Amino acid sequence: MLVPYRTSFNGKLDRLSSLIDRLRVHVSNTRTDGPEEEAANFRIYVTEGQALRLVYSPLKNGEAAEHPDSAATAQETALVAARITISGVGGQLVNALPDCISVPLADDPYLTAVVMPLIEEVTLPRCGGQAAFQRLCEVVVIRLLRHAMESGKTDTGLLSGLSHPRIAAALVAIHEAPGDTWTLEKLAETAGMSRTQFAVTFKERVGTTPMVYLSNWRLDIARAELEAGLQVKSVAALCGFTSPAAFSRAFSRRFGYPPKQRRSQAA
């Protein structure tokens, strides 16, 4: 039986929610005129004519890549600056993003609708402003992920796979049911493709084979569940391993230490 996919409000396949559920977004607001502004990787620039531009440079390995679009032009000044750190299992989405996302807000009214309240919280500070800023930034990150996926700005990687309607079906199935007994044939059936066509297209779009992606996703979830305090045996079953011993071998190969050590550290 095929996995029942999560759908969005319009009844179509929801390609992001199962990943976003596992994201942890940390936001620290910074002053645009302070020394800490240099650490910001999220900015909103404004021109004298009140044209707004949003810039986000994802942190990869703790650093934002230098990119010419991330700096203000001669006509722009920084209106909002923040450092946004994304962690959690879904953090692999960050690695799939371009080094810099620059969006003139006049080009994206849906993003603008979220950004304007965020600007208001910075320019007109009130009680609860920091909490509101944090939550609005989380929504902006989701909108930026959607923007990157729908605009086709990624050639290879997870977002590229999710932008392909058939490959997306298999990816969502993996994300939502990692413990199922997936085979290449079952994933190809889920995608509505032949086995060979699916394997080739998946590798071209995502950059790795379907079964390697499945294994990595299971192990990433396993590490997060161990950190949360779940027993090794329970994690092995949750993530679709045939036995705790098989899970321990796969986990040690991937991360370089046994799962019991990770759980002990978390405890």
JOKA-V954223 format. One record per residue. N is the residue number from 1. RES is the residue in one letter. PSI is psi in whole degrees, -180 to 180 (none if undefined). OMEGA is omega as a letter, one per 30 degrees, with the letter a starting at -180 (NA if undefined). Layout:
# JOKA-V954223
N/RES/PSI/OMEGA
N/RES/PSI/OMEGA
This chain:
# JOKA-V954223
1/M/134/a
2/L/152/a
3/V/137/l
4/P/109/a
5/Y/151/l
6/R/138/l
7/T/157/l
8/S/-176/a
9/F/-25/l
10/N/8/l
11/G/-2/l
12/K/166/l
13/L/127/l
14/D/106/a
15/R/-13/a
16/L/-28/a
17/S/-39/a
18/S/-25/l
19/L/-44/a
20/I/-33/l
21/D/-27/a
22/R/5/l
23/L/149/l
24/R/118/a
25/V/123/l
26/H/129/a
27/V/131/l
28/S/117/l
29/N/138/l
30/T/154/l
31/R/139/a
32/T/-13/a
33/D/14/a
34/G/165/a
35/P/-27/a
36/E/-9/a
37/E/-26/l
38/E/-25/a
39/A/-9/a
40/A/140/l
41/N/8/l
42/F/124/a
43/R/152/l
44/I/120/a
45/Y/152/l
46/V/144/l
47/T/172/l
48/E/-28/l
49/G/9/l
50/Q/21/l
51/A/134/a
52/L/144/l
53/R/129/l
54/L/135/l
55/V/129/l
56/Y/124/l
57/S/102/a
58/P/142/l
59/L/119/l
60/K/119/a
61/N/35/l
62/G/-2/a
63/E/149/l
64/A/135/a
65/A/145/l
66/E/134/a
67/H/137/a
68/P/-30/a
69/D/-14/a
70/S/-18/a
71/A/154/l
72/A/145/l
73/T/176/a
74/A/-24/a
75/Q/-3/a
76/E/151/l
77/T/153/a
78/A/125/l
79/L/-36/a
80/V/139/l
81/A/138/l
82/A/159/l
83/R/118/a
84/I/121/l
85/T/130/a
86/I/128/l
87/S/-172/a
88/G/174/a
89/V/-42/l
90/G/-1/l
91/G/-15/l
92/Q/-18/l
93/L/-37/a
94/V/-43/a
95/N/-20/l
96/A/-10/a
97/L/156/l
98/P/160/a
99/D/-27/l
100/C/131/l
101/I/117/l
102/S/119/a
103/V/110/l
104/P/122/a
105/L/-18/l
106/A/-21/a
107/D/-10/a
108/D/86/a
109/P/-29/a
110/Y/-38/l
111/L/-39/l
112/T/-38/a
113/A/-28/l
114/V/-35/a
115/V/-36/a
116/M/-45/l
117/P/-33/l
118/L/-44/l
119/I/-39/l
120/E/-40/a
121/E/-28/l
122/V/-44/a
123/T/-23/l
124/L/71/a
125/P/135/l
126/R/176/l
127/C/137/a
128/G/9/a
129/G/-40/a
130/Q/-40/l
131/A/-42/l
132/A/-40/l
133/F/-44/l
134/Q/-49/a
135/R/-37/l
136/L/-37/l
137/C/-36/l
138/E/-42/l
139/V/-40/l
140/V/-41/l
141/V/-43/l
142/I/-43/l
143/R/-36/l
144/L/-39/l
145/L/-44/l
146/R/-43/l
147/H/-45/a
148/A/-39/a
149/M/-45/a
150/E/-23/a
151/S/-5/l
152/G/36/a
153/K/2/l
154/T/124/a
155/D/-38/a
156/T/145/l
157/G/-175/a
158/L/-45/a
159/L/-34/l
160/S/-41/l
161/G/-41/a
162/L/-22/l
163/S/-10/l
164/H/120/a
165/P/-36/a
166/R/-43/l
167/I/-35/l
168/A/-38/a
169/A/-42/l
170/A/-40/l
171/L/-44/l
172/V/-39/l
173/A/-43/l
174/I/-46/a
175/H/-37/a
176/E/-22/a
177/A/64/a
178/P/-22/a
179/G/-6/l
180/D/158/a
181/T/72/a
182/W/138/l
183/T/168/l
184/L/-38/a
185/E/-43/a
186/K/-39/l
187/L/-39/l
188/A/-40/l
189/E/-42/l
190/T/-37/l
191/A/-10/a
192/G/36/a
193/M/162/l
194/S/160/a
195/R/-48/a
196/T/-46/a
197/Q/-42/a
198/F/-48/a
199/A/-43/a
200/V/-46/a
201/T/-41/l
202/F/-48/a
203/K/-40/l
204/E/-41/a
205/R/-44/a
206/V/-27/l
207/G/3/l
208/T/170/a
209/T/158/a
210/P/-42/a
211/M/-33/l
212/V/-42/l
213/Y/-45/l
214/L/-46/a
215/S/-45/a
216/N/-39/l
217/W/-44/l
218/R/-43/a
219/L/-34/l
220/D/-43/l
221/I/-42/a
222/A/-44/a
223/R/-41/l
224/A/-40/a
225/E/-35/l
226/L/-41/l
227/E/-29/l
228/A/-6/l
229/G/6/a
230/L/146/l
231/Q/148/a
232/V/-44/a
233/K/-41/a
234/S/-39/l
235/V/-42/l
236/A/-44/a
237/A/-42/a
238/L/-38/a
239/C/9/l
240/G/19/l
241/F/146/a
242/T/-25/l
243/S/159/l
244/P/-33/a
245/A/-43/l
246/A/-40/l
247/F/-45/a
248/S/-41/l
249/R/-46/a
250/A/-42/a
251/F/-44/a
252/S/-38/l
253/R/-39/a
254/R/-45/a
255/F/-13/l
256/G/8/l
257/Y/156/a
258/P/157/a
259/P/-33/l
260/K/-35/l
261/Q/-39/a
262/R/-41/a
263/R/-37/l
264/S/-41/l
265/Q/-41/l
266/A/-41/l
267/A/none/NA
